[in-house]
Amino acid sequence: MPMSSTKRAYQSDDRNLALELVRVTEAAALAAANWTGRGLKNEADGAAVEAMRLAFDAVAISGTVVIGEGEMDEAPMLYIGEQVGAGGPAMDIAVDPLEGTNLTAKNAPNALTVVALAERGNFLHAPDIYMDKIAVGPGLPNGVVDLDNTIGTNLRELARAQKRDISELTLCTLDRPRHEELIARTREAGARVMLISDGDVAAVVATAMPGSGVDIFAGSGGAPEGVLAAAAMRCVNGQMQGRLLFEDEDQVARAREMDPSGDPRRKLGLYDMAKGDVLFSATGVTDGALLRGVRFAHGRAITHTIVMRSKSGTIRFIEGQHDFKIKTWTAR
């Protein structure tokens, strides 16, 4: 049966919007990369934020930042509640203009610029706090791992599902004192541990990428990064669970105000964090397992971006070549 003109137009608009997101993350990556290795993380972050803001001015959406780096009084971050876009469909935006500010300052691997997009109301609205997370890639039985299980149980179930020995599995987690027990229990179970200093969005996505060397991600990190990672996992049909971690009752009240639909302390499934049709784009700032970093040479730059759509399951890697004699790294 021929596809209707309405459906063709919708899919065409969706694809065009995906490319617009690529331009947004490219702009932020090019700006941040000017600060790579200079030891100035705040300057790198500020450059990425400003470039991303400018780039959003050309995107045909009416966007609201629901996952960002802070509240309105913490500008110049892309703050929660900020309105972006040139006008168009009402969309939720999850954003990390520079995931890995320390990584950029040190020229260490896996710094990214990240944006995810969904129709209004489809991303978890959460304050900028911590989240406990667990994630595995696609092609596994539903519920093969669970946030409420011990890491030993999760590793045994994952090994069984993959028909592998636990000794062949690698768990990735942030190198933090709070993860000492997780690391110890993982090694006691017989699995390997990959420690990263920052960048848990890339680490979660790596569980879904063949050849990444990461089989499972576990541990706590930022809630904004958790929602961004969930958006990416929706696009690759991976599995992920999370739970917000609160320091006091004020944070609980804030979470309940932002998302009154359920218990703020509940275990969150993938579709609790990112539902509906989702677009995800990330551009490398420094080299990593997922993406190559920005390369500058002779008035030009090369960027490497991954863009994904949950509707089609398509994953594209895009190499952009930018000639600064013709354009700048801003939205122009």
KEVO-65695 format. One line per 2 residues: number of its first residue (from 0); their letters; for each residue x, y, z of C-alpha. Coordinates in steps of 0.05 Angstrom, whole numbers. Layout:
% residues N
NUM	a	X:Y:Z  ...
END
This chain:
% residues 332
0	mp	0:0:0  29:69:-18
2	ms	53:111:40  8:171:53
4	st	35:240:38  25:260:112
6	kr	67:201:136  121:216:83
8	ay	124:289:106  128:269:179
10	qs	186:221:167  221:272:123
12	dd	215:325:177  240:276:230
14	rn	302:260:188  315:333:176
16	la	310:346:251  361:291:264
18	le	410:327:219  396:393:254
20	lv	415:359:320  481:338:288
22	rv	495:411:273  480:428:345
24	te	528:378:375  581:393:322
26	aa	579:467:339  588:452:413
28	al	645:403:400  682:451:355
30	aa	677:505:407  699:460:465
32	an	756:430:425  791:498:424
34	wt	803:486:498  826:414:494
36	gr	886:400:538  891:471:565
38	gl	870:454:636  811:502:635
40	kn	748:460:643  701:519:658
42	ea	723:556:596  713:493:553
44	dg	644:482:583  624:555:573
46	aa	646:554:501  605:491:488
48	ve	543:520:521  545:585:482
50	am	557:549:415  500:500:429
52	rl	453:557:447  468:593:382
54	af	460:529:342  392:516:372
56	da	369:584:347  366:554:277
58	va	327:491:296  253:491:278
60	is	226:470:346  196:501:408
62	gt	242:465:456  244:463:532
64	vv	306:439:568  280:387:617
66	ig	347:354:631  404:404:636
68	eg	462:424:680  426:466:731
70	em	369:513:748  354:581:721
72	de	398:618:770  459:578:747
74	ap	463:608:677  504:608:631
76	ml	489:534:633  433:508:590
78	yi	388:507:650  326:466:665
80	ge	266:503:639  304:544:587
82	qv	267:554:521  307:542:457
84	ga	293:535:383  266:578:326
86	gg	194:557:335  157:494:315
88	pa	134:429:348  136:428:424
90	md	195:384:444  231:362:507
92	ia	307:370:505  358:332:546
94	vd	427:363:539  499:360:563
96	pl	537:413:524  602:381:546
98	eg	601:313:579  671:308:606
100	tn	695:378:623  754:348:661
102	lt	768:301:603  771:360:556
104	ak	816:400:602  864:341:606
106	na	856:318:534  833:251:561
108	pn	788:202:523  712:202:515
110	al	692:276:521  627:287:482
112	tv	575:339:467  505:308:473
114	va	433:325:457  370:283:458
116	la	301:304:434  230:277:445
118	er	160:303:439  136:344:499
120	gn	127:303:562  167:243:540
122	fl	231:253:581  236:244:656
124	ha	237:313:689  290:308:743
126	pd	334:355:783  410:356:773
128	iy	425:303:825  454:232:825
130	md	423:170:796  440:96:807
132	ki	444:61:740  452:-6:707
134	av	454:-19:631  467:-75:581
136	gp	463:-78:506  410:-105:458
138	gl	392:-177:440  384:-201:512
140	pn	323:-228:549  282:-173:582
142	gv	302:-162:654  368:-200:647
144	vd	397:-151:697  361:-113:752
146	ld	381:-54:795  355:-89:857
148	nt	398:-152:847  468:-159:873
150	ig	522:-148:821  542:-220:827
152	tn	472:-243:808  470:-194:750
154	lr	537:-218:724  516:-291:729
156	el	450:-277:692  485:-237:639
158	ar	537:-291:628  483:-344:623
160	aq	444:-303:572  506:-290:530
162	kr	530:-363:537  596:-338:563
164	di	637:-347:626  635:-291:677
166	se	710:-284:669  698:-259:598
168	lt	653:-202:621  675:-130:633
170	lc	637:-82:677  649:-8:668
172	tl	639:42:724  663:110:746
174	dr	727:110:787  698:137:852
176	pr	706:118:925  631:104:929
178	he	641:47:880  693:9:920
180	el	645:-45:941  616:-52:871
182	ia	686:-60:843  706:-111:896
184	rt	642:-153:887  651:-152:811
186	re	722:-178:817  700:-230:869
188	ag	649:-255:819  705:-265:768
190	ar	690:-208:720  737:-153:697
192	vm	729:-80:715  740:-20:669
194	li	747:45:709  733:112:677
196	sd	745:181:707  684:214:674
198	gd	637:204:616  583:154:635
200	va	538:170:575  591:142:528
202	av	602:83:575  529:64:576
204	va	524:70:500  587:28:494
206	ta	549:-32:523  509:-33:458
208	mp	568:-25:411  602:-89:386
210	gs	677:-87:399  674:-33:453
212	gv	698:-81:507  642:-61:554
214	di	588:-113:571  552:-79:629
216	fa	552:-11:662  534:-2:735
218	gs	541:50:789  518:121:805
220	gg	529:184:765  491:246:745
222	ap	416:241:733  420:285:670
224	eg	471:237:641  425:180:661
226	vl	367:207:620  413:222:561
228	aa	439:151:564  368:124:568
230	aa	350:163:505  409:131:469
232	mr	391:62:494  320:71:468
234	cv	351:81:399  393:17:401
236	ng	341:-26:437  386:-35:498
238	qm	365:-44:570  374:6:627
240	qg	346:20:696  357:78:743
242	rl	338:106:811  346:178:834
244	lf	391:186:895  371:241:943
246	ed	414:277:995  356:309:1032
248	ed	281:319:1033  287:384:994
250	qv	313:345:935  256:295:942
252	ar	206:352:942  238:383:881
254	ar	236:317:843  163:307:862
256	em	147:378:838  181:366:771
258	dp	150:297:760  87:286:801
260	sg	69:222:764  101:174:814
262	dp	144:160:874  209:199:864
264	rr	247:141:896  219:88:849
266	kl	261:44:804  258:74:734
268	gl	254:32:672  280:54:605
270	yd	211:80:583  203:118:649
272	ma	264:159:630  254:165:555
274	kg	190:145:519  159:159:451
276	dv	200:175:390  271:196:410
278	lf	328:228:372  399:226:399
280	sa	463:260:375  533:261:404
282	tg	597:290:375  666:271:399
284	vt	710:325:429  768:279:448
286	dg	781:209:420  743:153:454
288	al	716:83:445  652:110:414
290	lr	675:171:373  737:205:347
292	gv	753:274:374  756:339:335
294	rf	816:347:288  842:416:270
296	ah	889:429:211  902:486:162
298	gr	839:525:176  795:464:175
300	ai	766:416:226  738:346:223
302	th	683:322:270  656:252:284
304	ti	583:245:305  534:190:321
306	vm	461:204:308  405:155:324
308	rs	329:150:318  287:104:361
310	ks	232:102:308  275:68:256
312	gt	331:40:299  380:71:250
314	ir	449:89:275  491:135:232
316	fi	563:157:241  575:223:207
318	eg	642:255:191  637:330:182
320	qh	690:371:148  687:445:167
322	df	724:500:129  733:561:173
324	ki	747:605:114  674:596:96
326	kt	640:587:163  655:593:237
328	wt	641:542:291  579:581:313
330	ar	508:570:288  518:615:227
END
